[in-house]
């Protein structure tokens, strides 16, 4: 990372051989979507864990122990989190990288323009959260089916394709579907199918 201009601001070893690396963008990235996109792109470039690349994902604090059962030492004790590096500096490639992530996101959205279709809605039929569908045993942990079911539910209650797409993108980690463009494509296709198929509530 350092050789390519991505000098870490902080490096901690969360358990033997497992590390968390933090970068200082040089400014506060308040947009949660953009922050997550930047984290996922960094994970993709440098072989990080995509499931840990999220604006809400907090790091482990050095000096405390890692309580994950699978990280236990051979003697059964929890390993201490060790601090390896703490400079706090902004990495050299920060400006160009954030500019690139912004351009990538804008390009992906531009290639999948969202259409809006008005739907009738009723206060007697409130919108259920997508996370509720993800945990519904009827879908047997098939999150693709859950996404589609929720999208139909949302479309019937008046949500537009763009609103449905955005909710799918932000509700869970979609990195298994590939790069950002493919994730947006998945969310877009699901939203379009839902809005096209759903019947508005009367």
C-alpha positions, 0 to 999 in steps of 0.5 A: 500500500505504501509503495502506491501512495496509500500510507496507512495512518494506523495499523493494528494486529487484531489477532495473530496474522490478522490486521486492520489498516486505516487510511486518513482521507485528509477530510471528513467523508460525511456521505455514508454511501461515498464512504462505503464505496471508497472502503470497498474499493480499497478492500478490492485493490489491496485484498481486504475483507469486503464485509468489513468495508463499510462506513459503520464498521469500527476497528478494534482498539489496541490494548484490548482483547479480540473476543471472537471465539475463532480467534482464540489462541491455542491456550484458549485465551483471547489475543490482545489487539496490538498497535503496529503503526500510528502516524495519522498522516494523510496518504499521498494518493488521497485526493486522486483516489477520492476523485476516482471513486466519485467518478466511478460512482457517477459513471455507474449511476449514469449508465443505469439511469433510474426511472420513476413510476408513481404508485398509490400508497396508503397509511394503512399499508406501511412500508416494512424495512428491507432488513425485516425481509432479510431475516424472514424465515420464509426466504431461508436466508436467500437474500436475493429472494428477500430483496425481490420480495421487498422490492415488490412490497415497496413498489406497491406502496409507491416507492420509485425505482431509484428509491428501491435501488438505493435501499438495496445498495445500502441495506447489506454488503453486495461485494460478492456480486463484484465491483460497484458497477455490478452491484448497482446493476443488480439493484437497478435490475431488481428495482425495475422488475419490481416496479414493472411487476408490482400492482399498486395498493388501492 
